[in-house]
Amino acid sequence: MLKHLHVWFAIVAALTILAATVEGGMRALKKTPPNRATLVTLIAVIATAAITAIGGVALVISGEHPKEWLHLLYAALAIGLIPFADNASNALSNNKDKGLYRLAGGVVCLLVLTRLFVTGQN
């Protein structure tokens, strides 16, 4: 039961990361500054990734473990990539570049997620 819940939360987290990535791409295309959607997607990514990680920790404590222990490293990367990209872009004055940072961070995060799903299947 807990394993299935963890997988469903991971899917929801992946969808929020996809939404944040698309949001960054749209901002880069339109050259608009960060707005409410930027904040909402950031909070959604952090919240869903954290809930998924808590479920993963509960699985490890209960005796279940991922196929590869690198799964834990990939999880940490997935939680931090979008906030890191947003934080790194704060010093930029060009709105297009800020959106591109979010887009790049999101794409890398989605690539990490594919690896996360592969290493977590047991």
SERO-4910 file (N, C-alpha, C, O; in steps of 0.05 Angstrom, whole numbers):
BEGIN
 pado doro    nc1    nc2    nc3   cac1   cac2   cac3    cc1    cc2    cc3    oc1    oc2    oc3
  Met    A     16    -24      0      0      0      0     17     25      0     13     44    -16
  Leu    A     37     26     18     54     50     20     71     53     -6     76     75    -14
  Lys    A     79     31    -17     95     32    -42     78     44    -65     88     60    -80
  His    A     53     36    -67     35     47    -88     30     77    -83     30     92   -102
  Leu    A     27     85    -58     23    113    -52     48    129    -59     45    151    -70
  His    A     71    118    -54     96    131    -61     98    135    -92    107    156   -101
  Val    A     90    115   -107     91    117   -136     72    138   -146     78    153   -164
  Trp    A     48    139   -134     28    159   -143     37    187   -136     34    205   -152
  Phe    A     49    190   -112     60    217   -106     83    224   -125     86    248   -132
  Ala    A     99    205   -133    120    210   -152    109    219   -179    121    237   -192
  Ile    A     87    207   -187     75    215   -212     64    244   -210     68    260   -229
  Val    A     52    251   -188     42    278   -184     65    297   -183     64    319   -194
  Ala    A     87    290   -170    111    307   -169    122    311   -197    130    334   -204
  Ala    A    122    290   -213    132    293   -240    115    312   -256    125    328   -272
  Leu    A     89    311   -252     70    329   -266     75    358   -257     73    376   -274
  Thr    A     80    363   -232     85    390   -223    111    400   -233    114    424   -240
  Ile    A    131    383   -235    157    391   -247    153    397   -276    165    417   -287
  Leu    A    137    382   -290    131    388   -318    117    415   -321    124    430   -339
  Ala    A     98    420   -303     84    446   -304    104    469   -299    102    490   -312
  Ala    A    122    466   -280    142    487   -274    161    491   -298    169    513   -304
  Thr    A    167    469   -312    185    471   -335    171    486   -358    183    504   -370
  Val    A    146    479   -363    130    493   -383    127    522   -376    128    540   -394
  Glu    A    122    528   -351    120    556   -342    145    572   -348    144    594   -357
  Gly    A    168    560   -343    193    573   -349    197    578   -379    206    599   -387
  Gly    A    189    558   -394    190    561   -423    172    583   -434    180    598   -452
  Met    A    148    584   -423    130    606   -431    140    633   -424    138    652   -439
  Arg    A    152    635   -400    164    661   -392    187    669   -410    190    692   -417
  Ala    A    203    649   -418    226    655   -436    216    664   -463    227    682   -475
  Leu    A    195    651   -473    183    659   -499    171    687   -499    175    703   -517
  Lys    A    156    692   -478    142    718   -476    159    740   -464    151    763   -464
  Lys    A    182    732   -452    200    751   -439    186    766   -416    190    790   -413
  Thr    A    170    752   -401    156    764   -379    171    758   -353    185    738   -351
  Pro    A    168    775   -333    182    770   -307    168    748   -292    145    740   -298
  Pro    A    182    737   -272    169    717   -254    143    729   -243    141    752   -236
  Asn    A    123    711   -242     96    721   -233     84    701   -213     99    684   -202
  Arg    A     59    703   -209     45    685   -190     48    656   -198     51    639   -180
  Ala    A     46    650   -223     49    622   -232     76    611   -226     79    587   -220
  Thr    A     96    628   -226    123    619   -219    124    610   -190    135    589   -184
  Leu    A    112    626   -173    112    620   -144     95    595   -139    103    578   -123
  Val    A     72    593   -151     54    571   -147     67    545   -156     66    524   -142
  Thr    A     80    545   -179     92    520   -189    117    513   -172    122    489   -167
  Leu    A    131    533   -162    154    528   -144    145    514   -118    156    494   -110
  Ile    A    124    525   -106    114    513    -82    103    485    -87    106    467    -70
  Ala    A     89    482   -109     78    455   -116    100    435   -120     98    412   -110
  Val    A    122    443   -133    144    424   -137    157    417   -110    162    393   -105
  Ile    A    162    436    -94    175    430    -68    157    413    -51    166    394    -39
  Ala    A    131    420    -50    112    405    -33    109    376    -42    111    357    -26
  Thr    A    104    372    -68    100    344    -78    125    328    -76    125    304    -70
  Ala    A    148    340    -82    173    325    -80    180    318    -51    190    296    -46
  Ala    A    174    336    -33    179    331     -5    161    308      6    169    291     20
  Ile    A    135    309     -2    116    288      6    125    261     -5    124    241      9
  Thr    A    134    261    -30    143    236    -42    168    226    -28    171    202    -23
  Ala    A    186    244    -21    211    236     -7    204    225     21    217    206     30
  Ile    A    185    238     35    177    228     61    166    199     59    172    182     75
  Gly    A    150    195     38    140    168     33    162    148     28    161    125     36
  Gly    A    183    157     13    206    140      7    221    133     32    230    110     36
  Val    A    225    153     50    238    147     75    222    127     92    234    110    105
  Ala    A    196    130     92    179    111    106    182     83     95    182     64    110
  Leu    A    184     81     69    189     55     56    215     43     65    216     19     72
  Val    A    236     59     66    262     48     74    261     39    103    272     18    110
  Ile    A    248     55    120    246     48    149    230     22    152    236      7    170
  Ser    A    210     18    135    193     -6    138    206    -31    125    194    -53    126
  Gly    A    230    -28    114    244    -51    103    244    -53     73    260    -69     62
  Glu    A    228    -37     60    229    -36     30    252    -19     22    258      1     35
  His    A    265    -26      1    287     -8     -9    287     -7    -39    277    -26    -52
  Pro    A    298     14    -50    298     16    -80    317     -4    -92    335    -15    -78
  Lys    A    314     -9   -118    331    -28   -132    360    -19   -130    378    -35   -126
  Glu    A    365      7   -133    392     18   -131    391     41   -110    372     56   -109
  Trp    A    412     42    -94    413     63    -73    418     91    -85    415    111    -71
  Leu    A    426     92   -110    429    118   -123    402    132   -125    401    156   -130
  His    A    381    117   -122    354    128   -122    352    152   -102    338    172   -107
  Leu    A    365    149    -79    364    170    -59    378    195    -68    369    217    -62
  Leu    A    400    192    -82    415    215    -93    398    229   -114    396    254   -115
  Tyr    A    386    214   -132    369    225   -153    345    239   -141    336    260   -151
  Ala    A    334    229   -119    312    242   -105    320    269    -94    305    289    -97
  Ala    A    343    271    -83    353    297    -72    357    317    -95    350    340    -92
  Leu    A    367    307   -118    370    325   -141    343    334   -151    339    358   -158
  Ala    A    324    316   -152    297    324   -162    284    344   -145    269    362   -155
  Ile    A    288    343   -119    276    362   -101    288    390   -105    275    410   -103
  Gly    A    314    391   -110    328    416   -110    333    430   -136    341    453   -136
  Leu    A    329    417   -159    337    429   -184    321    454   -192    333    474   -200
  Ile    A    295    453   -189    278    476   -197    284    500   -178    289    522   -188
  Pro    A    284    496   -151    291    518   -134    319    529   -139    324    553   -138
  Phe    A    338    511   -145    365    520   -151    366    537   -176    379    558   -176
  Ala    A    352    528   -197    352    544   -222    339    571   -217    348    591   -228
  Asp    A    317    572   -202    304    597   -196    322    616   -180    324    640   -186
  Asn    A    336    605   -160    354    620   -144    377    631   -160    386    653   -156
  Ala    A    388    614   -177    411    622   -194    403    644   -213    421    660   -221
  Ser    A    378    646   -221    370    666   -240    363    693   -227    357    712   -241
  Asn    A    362    694   -200    354    718   -187    372    742   -194    363    765   -195
  Ala    A    398    737   -198    416    759   -204    414    770   -233    424    791   -239
  Leu    A    400    755   -249    397    763   -277    376    786   -280    356    786   -265
  Ser    A    380    804   -298    361    825   -303    343    819   -327    322    831   -330
  Asn    A    352    801   -344    337    794   -368    315    773   -362    322    751   -353
  Asn    A    290    780   -367    268    762   -361    269    736   -378    262    715   -368
  Lys    A    278    739   -403    281    715   -420    301    695   -408    296    671   -407
  Asp    A    323    705   -398    343    688   -385    333    675   -360    339    651   -355
  Lys    A    317    689   -345    305    677   -320    287    654   -328    288    633   -315
  Gly    A    271    658   -349    254    636   -358    270    612   -369    263    589   -364
  Leu    A    292    619   -383    309    597   -393    323    582   -371    327    557   -373
  Tyr    A    330    595   -349    342    581   -326    322    561   -315    329    538   -309
  Arg    A    297    570   -312    276    552   -301    271    529   -321    268    506   -312
  Leu    A    270    535   -347    266    515   -367    289    494   -366    284    470   -367
  Ala    A    314    504   -365    337    485   -365    336    468   -339    341    444   -340
  Gly    A    331    481   -316    329    466   -291    308    445   -292    311    423   -282
  Gly    A    285    452   -305    263    433   -307    269    410   -325    262    387   -319
  Val    A    282    415   -347    289    394   -366    309    374   -353    306    350   -355
  Val    A    329    385   -339    348    368   -325    334    352   -304    339    328   -300
  Cys    A    315    365   -290    300    351   -269    283    329   -280    281    307   -268
  Leu    A    271    333   -303    255    312   -316    273    289   -325    264    266   -323
  Leu    A    297    295   -334    316    273   -340    323    257   -315    325    233   -316
  Val    A    328    271   -293    334    258   -268    310    241   -259    314    219   -249
  Leu    A    286    251   -264    262    235   -257    260    209   -272    252    189   -261
  Thr    A    268    209   -297    267    184   -312    286    164   -299    280    140   -297
  Arg    A    309    174   -291    328    156   -277    317    148   -250    322    125   -241
  Leu    A    303    166   -236    291    159   -211    271    136   -213    271    118   -197
  Phe    A    254    138   -234    234    116   -237    248     90   -244    238     69   -236
  Val    A    270     90   -258    284     65   -265    297     53   -240    296     29   -236
  Thr    A    310     70   -224    324     59   -200    306     52   -177    314     38   -159
  Gly    A    282     62   -178    264     56   -155    248     31   -158    238     20   -138
  Gln    A    244     21   -182    229     -3   -187    242    -27   -175    266    -33   -181
  Asn    A    229    -41   -157    240    -64   -144    224    -89   -149    231   -110   -139
***
